[in-house]
Amino acid sequence: MYLLITESPAKAKKIQGFLGSDYKVSSSCGHIRDLDKKKLSIDVDHDFKPIYKNLPDKREIIHSLKSLSKGKQVLLAADDDREGEAIAWHCGNVLGVKIKDKNRITYREISKSAILQALKQPREINMCEVNAQQARRIIDRLIGFKLSPCLWKHIQTKEKGLSAGRVQSALLSLLDKRDKKIETYEPEISLTIHSDFEDLENNCEFIFQGSYEINDEFIKLLLTLFSKDRTFTIFDHSKTKEKSYPKKPFITSTLQQSAQNELGFSVSMTMEIAQKLYEGGHITYMRTDSMFISDEFSKKVKKFVGDNFNSSDYCKPGAKKVKGAQEAHEAIRVTSLTKPDDLEPIEMKLYNLIYDRTVTSHMKPCEYLMYKVRVTNKDIQDDGYFTVSHKRLMYPGYKIYYDKSL
């Protein structure tokens, strides 16, 4: 018999449905131990050792987990990140689990196949990740415990709980520097010259280019020259090919940016909805800095592209390496190419954003034929020329996904 402990009740309920009667799945509801809020709780004289205590509001959960763990092998199944590793470690300590045993399982999507695969590959708790989380927590406390009361005393605001820490303090410094830069900024005047030429089939707007600084005096000179000769001829033209590549699979930061730009979601709203989608088994884990997508799922996308468009439109994305990324993780992607019908409208908006990026990231770039024409006359040819660019779509590539008329 096994007791499998997750972070959230929703996740526990979902995973329980995948497993048989040999498994009891329960939840810690996040952290069950932490530093005492009323004390510094860090022994600065002895290697900054943290002093943890069981959280008062988790007494019933701890009691329940201890009761459930009797006679069972405990499997720690918190999220696969530093915070999750620390939660697993805390749970193991409270329940008396041997940390050196292989009792930690990880997964990046909540699907039956992913859970069953994780159960086949249990490992030890990664103490490097646990220590990384502890270091961040200790730095937060060392700064915040002493600095936060100073904020309460000197900053008058209706907001409660002003806090200082490794993130807030650094951010405040960046904001202060940016504010000073704005205050001392001296605007510069920038001018461009546009022109429309008659006797053209298409109304194209030409932009002047030259080696001179475009200022009031130079514009006056050009206008004088134009008054002498308003007939322009083509002196140079070129034809080149250009590609437009689909965007890479989502990582946490790009998901947040796209959701804000395209859907108007705040970062907190995006992550809250993504958490629900993840716990519902609809997307992979939403905290990742890797653009890798598994070969198994890429094969499913290949079939989808072939069935709905053309097999030649498929192109597996290169897994661009992000510095410091945990390459064992996947990008944020959907877990199935069959869309669910049980999502709320606001959840469906974010799901569709992830779905579209999952598919298009596997498609080929679109190709354009770029035309560039330069025109001038004998009076201004030494000072510059007017140029116009035009591009014509030759191969739609990934854009056919968004525009079925192509």
C-alpha angles and dihedrals in degrees: 000000000000136000110208114195121202131177100247135039092228090056092046091053092049094048093045087062090060096051135068132237092283089075131065111192119202137162137237090202090228123303119007095184131042144148114294107264093214096054138044087246093194122109098219091180094058109051092295092286112189118231110214131194133187110264111252093223091054097058094108092046092049090048090049093048092049091051093047093047095059109115092359135104109244120227116192109215105170120144119298099250137084094275091048091049090053092049090051090049093050092048090049092051094048092048094044094244117163105250093207092058121097097252102127121098127183135191136172099210133033101236130123094249092049093049094046090048091050091052089057091055110047116166141182120277108272103239092188089065091042091052091047090055091046092051091053091047092049093049090049091052096044091053100034101043092060102029102043094067087054089057092050090052100047106028114073110206141136089232114102127216102030105185139190125207146132091298103035096045094050091045091051089054091051091049091050092052091047092049091053091049090053092049093052096041115125112203120230126211114238122189133191129186119222126184139186119209126208126227093045122129091218122040102240125179114225123204123210118239128183146133094260127094107255106230137139094279093050092049090052089052092051093048089052091051092046090055089061098048125010096172115106130188134195111258100169138017135169141187121207139162123245132187130210112203126209117248119266122257115282125273122183097271096045091047090054092048095047093046090052095046099041104028103023092237120155118232092253092050092048093051093044092053092042089053090055092047090050094047089048090056094245101116138020121258110307099213105077140120096197125102093197120125119192120253089235093060094039088060089056090052090049090056091046092052091047093049096046104031124358131311089231089063091068120100121163109234119244110246098239107210115236114207109257093006120151096240094194087072126082130231119259105279140147117269095220135027089219106088117231121242098204101073127112115247093253091049090049091056093059092039091054090049090055092041093053093047091048092056101037093048085066095052131091123261120262117247128222134189107226120208120193123185128185123197133184143151133231094262099054102028091102092051101045144288143247118255135191131185129203129180130200124200111242102168122017098207112167093356090075086072091065097036113040090183091073 
